[in-house]
Amino acid sequence: MKKKIKIAPSILASNFSILGKEIVDISKAGADYIHFDIMDGHFVPNLTFGPDTVKFLRKFTKKKFDVHLMIEPVDKFLIPFIEAGADIISFHPETVKNVNKTIKTIKSFKKQVGLVLNPNIGENKIFPYLKKIDLILVMSVYPGFGGQKFIESQIKKIKKIDEKIKKEKLNIDIEVDGGINSNNAKKILEAGANILVAGTACFKGGKKFYKKNILNLKKK
């Protein structure tokens, strides 16, 4: 089954002084998801949002909130983010004691769950959990900072994951985050991804360019 291409603008690249308006505008422009990069200054060397920010922004759109937890520990923050309005929660397997338990907790709230692979972690790490998850998030930069260049070696990883999913006949989304723009989006989608996280590539130019920016990322 051919999956629909979806764009998840990362609000890290939005104008924080009018964050609610940015959510409204990017949603109207055709965003499929709204992506939240949750960083703790511990697992990654930066700080971003907590559950209160997610909760505050929930009222501005009905689009799915795609929450990527770059934090450690993860488990004690699951319920706060779920209650704040997260629809999808993705986490790094290395940040939890028991991956199956964390997946089960997220699923118990009827939320979608994703596992995240940093560029230096092989795809085999998450294969044992494929039948329990909804999404695989391939990081094509090292998490912690925006504006990094796409790491080309991740194309091969995306292809291997896509092949495995098809072989197992599973319905799992492949999401890619990091250094994505209109120049490299096509090859990422052709490798098997169907969800693209993009910050600058979505928000550049301001409101009047948002729709065009999103459409440019979807071109194959």
Stockholm file with secondary structure:
# STOCKHOLM 1.0

chainA/1-220         MKKKIKIAPSILASNFSILGKEIVDISKAGADYIHFDIMDGHFVPNLTFGPDTVKFLRKFTKKKFDVHLMIEPVDKFLIPFIEAGADIISFHPETVKNVNKTIKTIKSFKKQVGLVLNPNIGENKIFPYLKKIDLILVMSVYPGFGGQKFIESQIKKIKKIDEKIKKEKLNIDIEVDGGINSNNAKKILEAGANILVAGTACFKGGKKFYKKNILNLKKK
#=GR chainA/1-220 SS CCCCCEEEEBGGGSCGGGHHHHHHHHHHTTCSEEEEEEEBSSSSSCBCCCHHHHHHHGGGCCSEEEEEEECSSCHHHHHHHHHHTCSEEEECGGGCSCHHHHHHHHHHTTCEEEEEECTTSCGGGTGGGGGGCSEEEEESSCTTCSSCCCCTTHHHHHHHHHHHHHHTTCCCEEEEESSCCTTTHHHHHHHTCCEEEESHHHHTTCGGGHHHHHHHHHCC
#=GC SS_cons         CCCCCEEEEBGGGSCGGGHHHHHHHHHHTTCSEEEEEEEBSSSSSCBCCCHHHHHHHGGGCCSEEEEEEECSSCHHHHHHHHHHTCSEEEECGGGCSCHHHHHHHHHHTTCEEEEEECTTSCGGGTGGGGGGCSEEEEESSCTTCSSCCCCTTHHHHHHHHHHHHHHTTCCCEEEEESSCCTTTHHHHHHHTCCEEEESHHHHTTCGGGHHHHHHHHHCC
//
